[in-house]
Amino acid sequence: MLVIRADLVDAMVAHARADHPDEACGIIAGPEGSDRPERFVAMVNAERSPTFYRFDSGEQLRVWRAMDDADEVPVVVYHSHTATEAYPSRTDISYAAEPDAHYVLISTRDPDEHELRSYRIVDGAVTEEPVRIVDAYDA
């Protein structure tokens, strides 16, 4: 189960809406050894495409180095789908390189409502998981 603060969900949805009709992408970092997303990092979709996303390699290197320096890991890897449901495509599955991450997809196909779903993707196997949105994390 992904437990995530409402402000982080709002940030992902706002990024997805702002980049629409192109896919938006980014991560939410958290402390190493924890499953708690904390630090929102909107990233550039190097493809600038409505059907595909790819992190810019230079930006990804900088973000991953900053996480290493802060003893963080990518707890959430997110991106949007602009015309389809929030389910990983074959390409999304093949590019999923963080086996411990929650892969969050936000569909912005409906201009008034968004769909947000989370998955674990390990060795090509996709498992949907529940999402619990909280105002704050328990101490």
C-alpha positions in Angstrom: 0.0 0.0 0.0 1.2 3.5 -0.8 0.6 6.0 2.0 1.1 9.5 0.7 0.4 13.0 1.9 -2.4 14.9 0.2 -0.1 17.9 -0.6 2.2 15.5 -2.6 -0.8 14.1 -4.5 -1.9 17.7 -5.2 1.6 18.5 -6.5 1.7 15.5 -8.9 -1.8 16.3 -10.2 -0.9 20.0 -10.7 2.3 19.0 -12.6 0.3 16.6 -14.8 -2.3 19.2 -15.5 0.3 21.9 -16.2 2.2 19.7 -18.7 -1.0 18.4 -20.5 -1.3 17.5 -23.3 2.3 16.2 -22.9 3.0 13.5 -20.2 4.5 14.9 -17.0 7.0 12.9 -14.9 9.0 13.1 -11.7 9.8 11.5 -8.4 9.1 11.8 -4.8 12.1 11.0 -2.7 12.2 9.7 0.8 14.6 8.6 3.5 16.6 5.5 2.6 15.2 2.4 4.3 11.8 4.1 4.5 8.6 3.8 2.4 7.6 7.4 3.1 7.5 9.8 0.2 8.7 13.3 1.4 10.4 15.5 -1.2 8.6 16.2 -4.5 10.8 16.6 -7.6 9.0 17.5 -10.8 11.2 16.6 -13.8 11.3 17.4 -17.5 9.8 15.0 -20.0 12.7 14.9 -22.4 10.4 13.5 -25.1 7.8 16.3 -24.7 5.2 13.8 -26.0 1.6 13.1 -25.2 2.2 9.4 -25.4 5.6 8.7 -23.9 7.9 10.0 -21.2 11.6 9.8 -20.5 13.6 11.6 -17.9 16.3 13.9 -19.2 19.5 12.0 -18.6 21.4 15.0 -17.2 18.6 16.0 -14.9 18.2 12.4 -13.8 21.9 12.1 -12.9 21.7 15.3 -10.9 18.5 14.2 -9.0 19.8 10.7 -8.2 23.2 12.2 -7.0 21.3 14.7 -4.8 19.2 11.8 -3.4 22.4 9.8 -2.7 23.9 12.8 -0.9 20.8 13.1 1.2 20.5 9.4 1.9 17.2 9.3 0.0 15.7 6.9 -2.5 13.0 7.4 -5.2 9.9 6.2 -3.1 7.5 7.3 -5.9 8.2 7.5 -9.6 5.2 9.2 -11.3 4.0 10.2 -14.7 0.8 11.0 -16.4 -1.3 9.5 -19.2 -3.1 12.2 -21.2 -5.6 10.1 -23.2 -5.7 6.7 -21.5 -6.4 5.2 -18.1 -3.8 5.3 -15.3 -2.3 1.8 -16.1 1.3 1.2 -17.1 1.9 0.7 -20.8 4.3 -2.0 -22.1 6.9 0.8 -22.5 6.4 2.0 -18.9 6.8 -1.6 -17.7 10.0 -2.1 -19.7 11.5 1.1 -18.4 10.7 0.5 -14.7 14.1 0.3 -13.1 13.4 1.0 -9.5 12.0 -2.3 -8.0 11.3 -0.8 -4.6 9.5 2.3 -5.9 5.8 2.9 -6.1 4.9 3.7 -9.7 2.1 6.3 -9.7 0.1 7.1 -12.8 -2.2 10.0 -13.1 -4.7 10.1 -16.0 -5.6 13.6 -17.2 -7.8 12.5 -20.0 -10.9 14.0 -18.3 -10.4 17.8 -17.9 -12.5 17.9 -14.7 -11.4 14.7 -12.9 -8.1 12.9 -12.5 -7.5 9.2 -12.0 -4.6 8.3 -9.8 -3.4 4.7 -9.3 -0.2 3.1 -7.9 1.7 0.0 -8.9 4.7 -2.1 -8.0 6.6 -3.1 -11.1 9.3 -5.8 -10.6 10.9 -7.9 -13.4 8.0 -7.0 -15.7 5.3 -8.0 -13.3 2.7 -5.3 -12.5 0.8 -5.3 -9.3 -1.7 -2.6 -8.4 -1.7 -1.5 -4.8 -4.1 0.5 -2.7 -3.4 4.2 -2.2 -4.2 5.9 1.1 -4.0 9.7 1.1 -3.4 11.3 4.5 -3.0 14.9 5.7 0.1 14.0 7.6 2.2 10.9 8.4 1.9 9.2 11.7 4.8 9.9 14.0 
